[in-house]
C-alpha cells in the first residue's frame, strides 16, 4: 500500500502453483475501497483460472445419444 499526497495505491500479489502470479492494483478511492477492489479483482482472476484448469482436465463432451428403450448401449 502506497499513500501519496492525495491518492492511495494498493497492489496485491498472490503466488499460485507452478510459478503463476495473480496481481491486482487499484488506485481510486480511499484505502478500504482500494483493498476491496483488489480483493474483488483477485477473486475474479482466481475463479477464471480455476475454471480454465478444470475445463482443461475434464473437457465437456456432447450429449450421449439415447437408445429408444432408454438405455445407453454402444453397438459394435
C-alpha positions as CSV (number, residue, x, y, z in Angstrom):
1,X,0.0,0.0,0.0
2,X,1.4,3.3,-1.1
3,X,0.0,6.6,0.2
4,X,0.9,9.6,-1.9
5,X,-0.2,13.2,-1.4
6,X,-3.9,12.7,-2.2
7,X,-4.1,9.2,-3.5
8,X,-3.8,5.7,-2.2
9,X,-2.4,2.9,-4.3
10,X,-2.9,-0.7,-3.3
11,X,-1.3,-3.6,-5.1
12,X,-1.7,-7.2,-4.1
13,X,0.2,-10.2,-5.4
14,X,-0.7,-13.8,-4.9
15,X,1.7,-16.6,-5.7
16,X,-0.1,-19.6,-7.2
17,X,1.1,-23.1,-8.1
18,X,3.6,-23.6,-10.9
19,X,5.0,-20.1,-10.7
20,X,1.6,-18.5,-11.5
21,X,1.2,-15.0,-10.1
22,X,-2.0,-13.1,-9.7
23,X,-1.7,-9.3,-9.4
24,X,-4.3,-6.7,-8.7
25,X,-3.7,-3.0,-8.5
26,X,-6.2,-0.2,-7.6
27,X,-5.7,3.5,-7.0
28,X,-9.1,5.2,-6.8
29,X,-10.9,6.0,-3.6
30,X,-9.8,5.6,0.0
31,X,-7.7,2.7,1.3
32,X,-10.5,0.4,2.3
33,X,-12.2,0.8,-1.1
34,X,-8.9,0.0,-2.8
35,X,-8.4,-3.1,-0.7
36,X,-12.0,-4.2,-1.5
37,X,-11.5,-3.6,-5.2
38,X,-8.2,-5.6,-5.2
39,X,-9.8,-8.5,-3.4
40,X,-12.6,-8.5,-6.0
41,X,-10.1,-8.5,-8.9
42,X,-8.1,-11.3,-7.3
43,X,-11.2,-13.3,-6.7
44,X,-12.3,-13.0,-10.3
45,X,-8.8,-13.9,-11.6
46,X,-8.6,-17.0,-9.3
47,X,-12.1,-18.1,-10.3
48,X,-11.4,-17.7,-14.0
49,X,-8.1,-19.6,-13.6
50,X,-9.8,-22.4,-11.7
51,X,-12.5,-22.8,-14.4
52,X,-9.8,-22.8,-17.1
53,X,-7.8,-25.5,-15.3
54,X,-10.9,-27.6,-14.5
55,X,-12.1,-27.4,-18.1
56,X,-8.6,-28.5,-19.4
57,X,-8.6,-31.6,-17.2
58,X,-12.2,-32.6,-17.9
59,X,-13.4,-31.2,-21.3
60,X,-17.1,-31.1,-21.8
61,X,-18.3,-33.7,-24.3
62,X,-21.5,-33.6,-26.3
63,X,-24.7,-35.3,-25.1
64,X,-24.7,-39.1,-25.2
65,X,-27.3,-40.4,-27.6
66,X,-30.0,-42.5,-26.0
67,X,-31.4,-45.7,-27.5
68,X,-35.2,-45.9,-28.0
69,X,-35.6,-48.1,-24.9
70,X,-33.8,-45.5,-22.7
71,X,-30.6,-47.5,-22.1
72,X,-27.2,-46.3,-23.3
73,X,-25.8,-49.1,-25.4
74,X,-22.8,-49.0,-27.7
75,X,-23.3,-51.0,-30.8
76,X,-20.4,-53.0,-32.2
